[in-house]
Amino acid sequence: MDIGRFHRLFKIGPRMSFRPAVPILIVCLALLPPVLGNYWSHVLAHVGIYVILGIGLNITVGFAGLLDLGYVAFFAIGAYSYGLMASPQFDLHAPFWLMLPVGAACAAAAGVLLGIPVLRMRGDYIAIVTLGFGQIVRILLNNLDGLTRGPKGLLRIDPPSIGAFQFSSPVHYYYLILAGCLAAALVADRLNHSRVGRAWVAMREDQDAAAMMGVDVIRYKLLAFAIGASFAGVGGVIFAARQGSIFPDDFSLMVSINVLCLIIIGGIGSIRGVVLGAVILIGIPEVLRGLAAYRMLVFGGLLVLMMVFRPMGLIPATRGKPLMRKRW
Amino acid sequence: MTPDVQILLDQMINGITIGGIYALIAMGYTLVYGILFMINFAHGEIFMFGSFTGFFILSGLAGSSFPDHHPIACIALAVGGAVMVSSILGVLLERTAYRPLRRAPRLAALISAIGASIFLQNVMMLMVKARMQVYPDVFPDGILELGSVTVSYFQVFIILGSLVMMTCLVLFIRKTRTGKAMRAVAEDRDAAALMGIDVNRVIVRTFALGSCLAAVAGVMVGMYYTQIDHMMGFVPGIKAFTAAVLGGIGNVAGAMLGGYVLGLAEAYSVFFLPAEYKDVIAFGILVLILVLRPRGLLGEVVSERA
């Protein structure tokens, strides 16, 4: 992608209509923490990390139509790249703001590596192979004791700082993650309305027709995989910084499934849907701790019911024919 | 005989034992895929339910003196109960989670299957709590010596049992009316319907059949590894799916071959990889086979998909 095209990506074009609800919501969210206090800021920040992951997976699944069940692997790669470079493990203390793009780049590189063999496969094989990839990454994290300390995890990871100011309280992280979500949403929205996004939609509609019109299908799918992965990388770096310690079990298959569920419940391909899905799926169970045992039971059932009765999600994407309406 | 050869032979027995179990589970994947072209993601959970049904029956009997006198009858009861529960579950699954989506995109059916799988795991977790259960040991101990190789009776039971089951399945598909109908539906669902075949009934029977074999495998795994929990279906499910793909999905003989190849590959992997990486073998094979030969070892059976 040349620089000019990249520049155009972020220009507010005539097609981007002004919606007053969005800035109002942002201002409200920014004013919330003093009202909510630490606990609620913590819960909302947790939701926010899933929003970033959801927006990223939405690009892979929703925009490019590739069902990735190993998405957690990219999250883990982001988290461990920061954890290894900014903790007493190797006594390295790389700054957070440097590791943010580095973590994203590592995850994107992993995405390309996984994408190259996977893209030639049939849709449902992609799901199983990516699932296997996620498991392999977790097994490696668990067993490469020299590098990752295995199940003992990486501890005392450096918190981010700006100049002399160090992030410490949940409210600080709330703002960090809110900024991350906004950036992710903006990038995804601009991508969706760019040449790249149009190519993705075209591919999703009809791969053969898109190829006939000159869309390089393999390249654009690879791009979707890599960009989706880089969002998870960013999410992982933020997650590692916020937690202060990470363990292989933080990156189980359930994370992939949760992220997938939230974009399906919200509506594949729509950013507002991702936010709603994250609030419903991640936020509400945090509130209703007592029901934690039934949480996954309900989600499992809900997934089936959603597919049977409302396969487009609660807030379906408005543009193009959504993924769930076509067979591949 | 040198110790090296001895270990090779021992590992071969282990590989064939576990390979037979993979092959049994793989039958369910390959049958359903052959007819509906969908991955029954919840098949591992059907296997898990079969294993737990056997566990409940055997634990219920464990208090009495019955198992000591009639171990074979006990096992038959456990297997019978497991087969019944699993096949009913398989049919219910098809009715609720898959049938409404039969004409829907494949992604929707796959997600529905994942949902069903999570649901079933959690039903079992709420029933037995999230901890390991110890499978009652009812099988008579004993060792068969074939030259220098020793095989436990239980391994003989698994090896022969899985072979017999799979042979029956192949005969069923080749010889019976229902089997013929299954092949017809696999080849062309609409044409089969026009010829007067009740497609829904055939699909239901296919699910029931695959679930039966998974249930037997479930009881075998429970007794072989002696510990089970509600997540036990996941890894064997993935491995059996790998076996099905390895042999050529939709192809019954291929799934059998794939199961044994995978079992042996895992058993022999201990020579050059630490045991923790055993699960990586299956995933590695899966990725390699899909990249290099996506049609599997024996090829997908297109015209005679059974």
Interface residues (C-beta under 8 A of the other chain):
Chain A: G65 L67 L69 P117 R120 M121 R122 G123 D124 Y125 A127 I128 V129 L131 G132 F133 Q135 I136 I139 N142 N143 L253 I257 L260 I264 A293 Y294 M296 L297 F299 G300 G301 L302 L303 V304 M306 M307 V308 P311 L323 M324 R325 K326 R327 W328
Chain B: M38 I39 T96 A97 P100 L101 A104 P105 R106 L107 A108 A109 L110 I111 S112 I114 G115 A116 S117 I118 F119 L120 Q121 N122 V123 M125 L126 F234 I238 F241 V245 P274 E276 Y277 D279 V280 A282 F283 G284 L286 V287 L290 V291 P294
